[in-house]
Amino acid sequence: MKGNFVRYEISVPQKWDDAWFVLRYAREMKSNAKLRLSVDERQHDLNLSVTSGWGFTARDWKYESVHLGELANGKHSLRLESLENGSNVNLDGFYLIPVQPKSEWLTTNDSMQVTDGSPLVATLAKQMGPFATHTPVALPFSSQKTVQTSGGEFVVYEPTSILSGNRRNNPKETFKLMPAGVSAWKNVEQELVVSPVPTVVTKFYWDDFVMTQSVFAAPGKGGEIRECEYWFRITLENKTQTQLPLRLAVTDSLGQKRVHLFPKTLFVTSQNPIATATTENFPGPMGKKANQNFYSVSLDKTLSFEVCLGNGVHVSFDDAMKTSQKIWDSYLKHATQIHVPDTDIQLAFDGSLRHCLAMIEQHPKETYARILKGMEHYYGSNPYDTFQGSRTFDSVNLPDIAEEILRNQMSHLIDAGIFEMWINPNANGISQWITQGLVGEGLWQHYELWRKRDWFREITPSLVKAAEVGSLPRLETKAEYNGIDVSGLVTPCTGDG
């Protein structure tokens, strides 16, 4: 969108006489993207041509180089700004280098390779896909998972009726509250506040006002987490010296009876809602129209109100948070308390642990809970996730949770003796050998750490069966695979294996 930007602070180790900026991007659109690169006070307009895709394959990527000239040592501000609506691009990474890039560096086979020792100052993640980053908002072991996007959408997912992963899990319901009739926001920030409960805080900045949305998950009726409640606290801050009239648009595909606004006196008046409508241009189930209600408010200095998505079990944001805190405390009170002097690393650790817990799903068709790889793309669980999750929970003294997800994986040892790569009740064949060792390693490492004899007895049949099935093909394989002699090795198969 026009005016949206991203800004970086970069540090140059020494004075550069001939600095270059190189951007690696993908854009599958009908027209070019127009961006402005600003390095301190210098501006360069970019006209990024379309590519063959969004970055799923190597040929989808292109490079754009900009000659910056002299660059002093020390810190600099680098900013990329969209000059037109629809100028979205998938940024794989950017490079700041002290020499003109050579053509052989700009290969589409991988991220840019600097082969002559030139220092690489700033890069983004390697080969990023075109998926938006969504922050989970969920309780541990809940069946219902949700995310809050930096675009303001709150998306509700339901466990699919099919257990298998490697597929998309489409949004079931969506909610969004935004000012209407104003320009696009100038900047947006999102962070995870870890205490007293994991809360996603998103700030949207306009010239005249700032809107902050804080949201967390709370249990529903009777403490159940099958159908959770989600509580928002919305705060509007006026940056001007005069009263500011605003029009708020509440859009949802949940059904109006499940959206509760507090205090009711602010919204249930003769002037509110000032208009209602429906729209199809909204994330949610295919063919399902979303409700829109428009409310009028007057903003003096600050205005704060609350929104509950659910059955209205709790009476307020604070009341719901107390109940949610009891659930989180029941899991975290046993976890090892790890403290580091760096506050950023501490927040990253605390947030990562809570994200891992939030990604544990009790699927209605499963006896044991599983840890999800993703909520929408790659919705499901496989031995990679189980292995990484169990090691994480073991390392912070949460062995019961590690055993829960390991038992889920053991329950998916099919008759052929293979741990399923993706959960599939009808699987009966070999799928990706690489995952087989991860399951066994996770089961055995858990025993080595805790030395529980009952656990040893429980895992032994699965380990023996998987080992027997894995060793048999090694004795039978006598062939070449892609020109390589694989005699005595396990049978090559598709995928990562």
N, C-alpha and C positions, 0 to 999 in steps of 0.2 A: 504494500500500500504506500502511496506517496507520502513522504515525510518520515516513514519508519527508518530507523538506523540502528547500527550496532557500533560500539566504540571500544577500542582496546588501548591499553597503555603498554608500550613496548620499550625496551631498553637496548640501546646500541652500545657495544663494548668499547668502540673507539670511533674516531672520525672516519666517515666514508666519503670519498670523493665522487663515487659513481654508484649510488644506491639504486636498486630496482625493486619494484613490487610485482609479484607474480601471483595471480589468482587462478585456482583450478576449480571449475564449476561445471554444472550440468543444468540444462533448461529445455524442457520439451513443451514449447509453446509455439504459437504462430508468428510471433513478432519478437524483436530483440528486447532485451532488458536494459533500462537506462539507470545507471547508478553513478553516484559521485564519490570519489575517493578523496578524503582530506587527510593530509599528513601535516599536523600543526596548522599553519595558516595557508598552506598550499593546497589547491584544489585541482582535481583531474576528473573529467567526465568520462565514463566508460559506456560503451555501446556493445553489450554482450550479445553475440549472435546466438541463435537457437542451436541446440544439439539434438542428437538422435534419440535421447531419452533422459530420464531423471537420474541416471547414475547406477543402474542395475548392472550394466556391462561396461567394460573398459572403453569401448568406442563412444560411449555417451559423453565422455569428458572433453573439455576444451580448456585452453590456457589463455589468459589475458595478461600481457606484460605492460608495465608503466615505468618510464624512466623518471626517477625522482631527483637525480643529481646529487649534490652535496648534502650530507646528513651528519650533524654534529653528534659527538658521543653523548650518552646520557638518555634520559627518558623523553619519549615523544608520544603524542596522541594520534591514533590512527582511527579513522571513522569511515564507514561505508553507509551511504544513505540512498534510499530509493527515490528517484526523481519522478516516477510515474506509477499510477496504480497498475497492478499486474506485472510488476518487475521482479517477481520472486524468482530466486535461483537456488539451486542446491550447492552450497559451498563445501567442497571437500577440504579445502585448506588454502591458506595464503602463505607466501614466503617473502621475506625481506632479505636481500642479499647484496653484497658490496661489489658485484661484477655483473655485466650483462649476461643474462641466461643463455646458455648454449642450446641449440636445437635438440641435441641428443638428451638433454636433461628433461625436456618437455615430452616425455613419453606417456602414452595413454594406457600403458600396461599396468601402471601403479602410480602412487603419488610421486611427485617430482623427486628425482635423484640428483643430489649435488655430489659429484664424484671427485672433486679436486681439493676437498678440505675446506671450502669456503664456509664460514659460520652460518648456521641456520638460526634465525632469531625468533620467529614466531610461526607456529603452525596450529591448525585446528586438527580435529580427529581425522585419522586416516580412513578414507573411503566411507564417509558417512552416507547412510541411506536417506531417502526422501521422506522419512517418517517424522512427524512432529513429536516433540518431547512432551510427555504428559506426566504429571506428578501424582502418584497413587494417593488416594484417600480411602482407607479401608481398615477394618479391625482384623487382628490375627484370627485365622481359622474361619472367617466369614465366607459365606457362599457368594455374596454379592460384592463386587469390586467396582470402584469408581476412580475417576481421575479428574483433576482440575488442570485445564490447559492454560497456557499463558495468553491465549486469545479470549479467555473469559468463559469458555464453555465448561460446564460440569457434566461429565458423561458417565452414565450408569451402565454397567455390563452385567449380564446374567450368565451363569454357567450354561454352556450349550448342552443340548440333549445328547450330543455325540461326545464321547470322552476324548477322541483323538485330537492331537495337536496339529501343528504345522499348517494351520488354517486360520483365517481371520475370524474373530468373534465380534460381530457387528454391535454397535451401541443399541441398547434397548430403549433408554430414555435419556433426555438431555435437558439441561436447565441453563439459562443465561440471564443475567441482570446487567444492563448497560444503560448509560444515558442515551437518549434518542435526540436526533436533530442537532448533534454537535459534530465537529470535525473528528477525524481519527486521533487517538491519543498520540502524544509525542514520544512517550517512552513507557516501558512496562518492566517491572521487576517482580521476580517470584522467588520465595525462599521457603524452606521447611523449618518451622519452629518445633523443637523436639519436646518441650516441656510446657505444661504438665501432661499434655497429650500431643502426638504428632498433628500439627496444624499447618496447612498450606496457606501462605499469605501472599497475595498478589496485589501489587500496586500499579495503578494506571495513572499517568500524568497528562493533564491538559494544561493549556496556558493559564486558565482561570481557576482550576480546581484539581484536586487529587482524590481518587477513589481507592480505598483499601478493602479487599475482600479476604476474610479469614474463614476457612472451612475445615471441619473435622467430622469424623464418623462417630456415632453413638449407637448403642444397642436399641432395638425396638421393643415391642411389648414383651413384658415378662423377662427382660434381659436377653431376649433372643437376638442373634446376629444374622439370622437368615434374611430378614427384611430390616435393614438398618435405617436409622434416621441420619440425616446430614444437616448440620447447623452452620449457617453463615452469619458472620457479623460484618455488616457493610458500614464503612465510615467515609463520609464525604467532607473534605476540607476546602473551604473557600480561600483562595489566594488573593482575592481582590478586597477592596475596602467597602464595597456595596453589597446589598442583598442580591443573591444570584438565583433566579428561577430555573429549575431543571425539570426535564421530562424523563422519567425512568421507564424503560421498556423491560418487562418481565416476560421472557419467552420460554416455553417449556413444552415437552411432549410427554409429561408425566400424568396429566389429568389434573384439572384445577383444584380438586379437593385435597390434593397432596401437597400443595404449596401454601404455607402459612407465613404471613407477614406480621411482625411485631415491632412496635406497638400497633395494635389494630386501629387506634385513634388516628394514626398518621395516614392510614390508607383507606379506612372505611369511613368516608365522608361523602357529602353530596357532590364533591368535585372529583372523587376518585372511585373507580378508574375513569379517566377522561376519555378513553377509547379502548376498544377491543378489536382483535383481528385474528386471522390465522395465516400461517405461512408454510410453504413446503420447502423453502430454502433454509433448512436447518438440520443439523446432524441428528440422526435418529432412525427408527425403523423405516424401511422403504414403504412409501405410500401412506405414511401416517402424518397428518398435518399437525403442526405445533400451534399452541395457543399463544396469543400475545395480549398482554394487558399493559396499558400505559398509565402511569401515575404522575401527578404533578406535586412537586415539593419546592419549598423555598429554603435556600441555604444561606444562613447568616455567617457564622464562623465554622461550626462543625455540625454535622448531623449523623447520628448513629442509629441503626435499626438492625433487626435480626430476621433471618429467613430460615424456616424449617422445611426440609423436604422429607415427608414421611407421614406417619399417622398421628403426630402431635403428642407423643407419650410424655415428653418433658415440657416444662412450662417456660423454659428460657435457655439461652445459650450457656449460661453458667451452670444451670442445673444439669443439662446434658453432658457438659464437660466433666462434672464430678462423677457421673456414672461411667463415662468412657475411661476416666483415669483409673477407676477400680479394675477395669479389664486389663489395661496396659500394665498397671502395677503388678497384677497377678502373674504376668509373664516376665517382666523386667526385674522384679525383686530378687530373682534367683541368678540373674546374669552377673558375671564378673564386672566390677566397676573399673574401667580403664580410663586413666587420666593422662593427658599429654600436655606439655606446656604451650603448644601452638593451638590457638583457639579455632583456627580454620580446620585443622586436622581433627580436632576434637569434635567439631560439628559434623564433619564428613563421616567420622566413625559412628557417632550417635545416630545420625540420620540414616546411614546405610543399614545399621542393625534394625531400625524400625521399619525401613522399607522391606527388608527380608521377612520380617514378621508379618507385615501387611500383605505380602505376596503369597502367604500360605492360604490355600483354599480348601475348604471342606466341600467337595463336590457331592451333590445329593446321591449320585450313583456309586460313590466310593466308600469303602469301609474306613480307610485311613486318609488323612489329609495329604495334599501334595503341595510342593512349592512351584509356583507358576514361572515360566520363562517370560511371558508377557500377558497382557490383558486383552489386547486386540490382535496385533500381529504376533504369530507364534504363540497363540493362546494354548497352553498345555504344559506338560512337564515331561522330561525325559532324563536318562541317567546323568547327563551333564549337570542339570539343575539339581538333582538329588545329591550328587557327589559334592558339589560346591556348597549347597545349603547345609548338608549334614556337617561338613567340616567347619563351616561358619558357626553353627550352633554349638558344636562340641568345643570350639575354641573359647566361647564365652560362657561355658558352664550351663548350657541348656540341653542336656543329653536327652531328656524326654521328647523334646521337639525334634531333635535329630533322629531319634528312633521312629517317631511317627512317620516322617517322610521316607525313611529307609524301608519301613514296613510297606508303605504304599508301593515302592519300587519292587520289593520282593513279591508282592501280590500280582505283579505283571511279569512274572517268569512264565513264559508260555510252555506248552507241552514239549515243544522241540528243544527246550532247555536254553532259550535265548531271552535275555531281558529286552523288552520292547523298546525300540528307539522312540516311538511315539505310541501313546496309549491306544490300543486297538484290540478290542475283545476278539476279533476274528483273525488276528495275526497267527501265522503258523509257519514262519520261515525266518531266514537269516536277514537281519537288517543292521548294517553298520557295526562291524566288529569293534570299532574303537570304543564304543560305549560299554561293552561287556566288562572290560577291566575296571572301568570307573565304578560300576556297581559293587563288584567284589572288593575293590580297594576301600570304598566307603564303609561297607559292612565290617571289614576286618579292622580298619583303623579305629572304628568306634569301639570294637572289643579291646584292642590294644590299649586304648586310653582309659577305659573304665573297668576292664577286667571282670565283667559280669558273666558268671557261668550260664545263667538262664539265657542271656543274649547269645552266647556261643552255641548253645543247643538249638536256639531258634534259627540261626543263620546257616548252620552247617549243611542242611539238606540243599538249600539254594546254591551255596558255594560249590558243593560237590557236583551237583547236576550241571551247573554252568561250566565248571572246569572240564568235566568229561566231554561235554558237547564241543567246547572250544578246542580240545586237544585232538579229537577224532579227525577233523579236516586236515590237520597238519600232517597226519600220517598218510592221508589219501591224496593230497594235492601233488600232482606231478605235471606241471604245465608252465607255460609262459603267459605273462599278462603285460600287455603294452611293451613287448620286447624284453621284459625282465623275467628271469627265472624265479618262479615262486614255489618251487618244489620244497615241501616241508613247512610251508607257511599256511596260515589260514586262507580260506578261499576269498579272493578279492570280490568286493561287491560295491554297490553304488554309494553315493553320498560321501560323508566324511571318512568312511571306513575304507 
